[in-house]
């Protein structure tokens, strides 16, 4: 059993970023040597202070953070509505396979609906559970390409 709730504050963000070390090393292994993990606290605080970032956490019975779902919410210039873009989803490997992702996603979607957000976008790295969003009613709408622009 997990305690899933919104914890949009600096303390929760710091905990997520600590767990995010494991997330970055696992999911972004293809670029972690070129693009080092380096958090911009000033920007993150601006997002928090202006209600642009929403953090949903999953904690085990001991209160330890075992998963997070972080969204940025912004206005859509074409429809004058608000859209949510997931910027980080992670479940600790020891807690996978027990539907925790689905519980967090359900919580996030309900929270967004209550706040008048019209859509949620999810991004999954190629090779990491790419089919999972389909099981929750999401559909692919675009392909995103990335190129590392730093000199080697």
C-alpha positions as CSV (number, residue, x, y, z in Angstrom):
1,X,0.0,0.0,0.0
2,X,1.3,3.4,-1.0
3,X,0.5,6.9,0.1
4,X,0.0,8.9,-3.1
5,X,-0.5,12.7,-2.8
6,X,0.5,16.0,-4.2
7,X,3.5,17.5,-2.5
8,X,4.4,20.5,-4.5
9,X,7.0,22.1,-2.3
10,X,10.8,22.4,-2.2
11,X,11.3,19.6,0.3
12,X,9.4,17.1,-1.9
13,X,11.3,18.4,-4.9
14,X,14.6,17.9,-3.2
15,X,13.6,14.3,-2.4
16,X,12.5,13.7,-5.9
17,X,15.8,15.0,-7.3
18,X,17.7,12.7,-4.9
19,X,15.7,9.7,-6.2
20,X,16.1,11.3,-9.6
21,X,19.8,10.4,-9.6
22,X,18.8,6.7,-10.0
23,X,16.2,7.8,-12.6
24,X,18.8,9.8,-14.7
25,X,21.4,7.0,-14.5
26,X,18.9,4.4,-15.6
27,X,16.8,6.1,-18.3
28,X,19.3,8.6,-19.7
29,X,22.3,6.4,-19.8
30,X,22.7,7.1,-23.5
31,X,23.6,10.7,-22.8
32,X,24.7,11.0,-19.1
33,X,28.4,11.3,-20.0
34,X,27.7,14.2,-22.3
35,X,24.9,15.9,-20.4
36,X,25.6,15.8,-16.7
37,X,22.9,16.0,-14.1
38,X,22.8,19.6,-12.9
39,X,19.7,21.0,-11.3
40,X,18.8,24.6,-11.8
41,X,17.2,25.4,-8.4
42,X,16.4,29.0,-9.4
43,X,14.2,27.8,-12.3
44,X,12.7,25.0,-10.4
45,X,11.7,27.4,-7.6
46,X,10.1,29.8,-10.1
47,X,8.0,26.9,-11.5
48,X,6.9,26.0,-7.9
49,X,6.2,29.5,-6.9
50,X,4.1,30.2,-9.9
51,X,2.1,26.9,-9.7
52,X,3.5,25.7,-13.0
53,X,4.9,22.5,-11.5
54,X,2.9,19.8,-9.8
55,X,4.6,17.0,-7.9
56,X,2.8,13.8,-7.0
57,X,4.7,11.5,-4.7
58,X,4.3,7.8,-3.8
59,X,5.6,6.8,-0.3
60,X,5.8,3.4,1.2
61,X,4.5,2.5,4.7
62,X,7.7,4.0,6.3
63,X,7.2,7.3,4.5
64,X,10.1,6.8,2.1
65,X,9.7,8.2,-1.4
66,X,9.5,5.4,-3.9
67,X,8.0,7.2,-6.9
68,X,7.2,10.5,-8.3
69,X,5.2,12.1,-11.2
70,X,6.1,15.7,-12.0
71,X,4.1,17.8,-14.4
72,X,4.5,21.3,-15.9
73,X,1.2,23.0,-16.6
74,X,1.1,25.7,-19.2
75,X,-1.4,27.6,-21.4
76,X,-1.9,26.2,-24.9
77,X,-1.5,29.1,-27.3
78,X,-3.8,27.5,-29.9
79,X,-6.8,26.7,-27.7
80,X,-6.5,29.1,-24.6
81,X,-6.7,26.0,-22.4
82,X,-4.2,24.5,-20.0
83,X,-2.1,21.5,-20.8
84,X,0.1,19.3,-18.6
85,X,3.4,17.9,-19.8
86,X,5.0,15.2,-17.7
87,X,8.6,16.1,-17.2
88,X,9.5,13.2,-14.9
89,X,8.0,9.9,-13.9
90,X,9.9,7.3,-11.9
91,X,9.1,4.3,-9.7
92,X,12.0,2.8,-7.8
93,X,12.9,-0.6,-9.3
94,X,12.0,-2.4,-6.0
95,X,8.4,-1.1,-6.4
96,X,7.7,-1.8,-10.0
97,X,5.2,-4.3,-11.3
98,X,2.6,-3.6,-8.6
99,X,0.5,-1.0,-10.5
100,X,2.0,2.0,-8.7
101,X,2.5,3.8,-12.0
102,X,-1.3,3.4,-12.7
103,X,-2.2,4.7,-9.3
104,X,0.0,7.8,-9.6
105,X,-1.3,8.4,-13.1
106,X,-4.9,8.1,-12.0
107,X,-4.2,10.6,-9.1
108,X,-2.6,13.0,-11.5
109,X,-5.4,12.9,-14.0
110,X,-8.0,13.5,-11.4
111,X,-6.1,16.4,-9.9
112,X,-5.6,18.0,-13.3
113,X,-9.3,17.6,-14.2
114,X,-10.3,19.3,-11.0
115,X,-8.0,22.2,-12.0
116,X,-9.5,22.6,-15.5
117,X,-6.5,21.2,-17.4
118,X,-7.6,19.8,-20.7
119,X,-4.9,17.3,-21.6
120,X,-2.0,15.4,-20.2
121,X,1.1,14.5,-22.3
122,X,3.4,11.7,-21.4
123,X,6.9,11.1,-22.8
124,X,8.7,7.7,-22.5
125,X,12.3,7.2,-23.5
126,X,12.6,4.8,-26.4
127,X,13.0,1.3,-25.0
128,X,11.5,2.1,-21.6
129,X,7.9,0.9,-21.2
130,X,6.8,2.6,-24.5
131,X,3.6,0.6,-24.6
132,X,2.6,1.4,-21.0
133,X,0.7,4.7,-21.9
134,X,-1.5,2.8,-24.4
135,X,-2.9,0.7,-21.6
136,X,-4.2,3.9,-19.9
137,X,-5.9,5.3,-23.0
138,X,-3.0,7.5,-24.3
139,X,-2.2,7.6,-28.0
140,X,0.9,8.6,-29.8
141,X,0.5,12.0,-31.3
142,X,4.0,13.0,-32.3
143,X,7.6,11.7,-32.5
144,X,10.2,13.6,-30.7
145,X,13.8,13.6,-31.9
146,X,16.9,14.7,-29.8
147,X,20.3,15.7,-30.8
148,X,23.1,16.4,-28.2
149,X,24.6,19.7,-29.3
150,X,27.5,19.8,-26.8
151,X,31.0,19.4,-28.2
152,X,32.6,16.1,-27.2
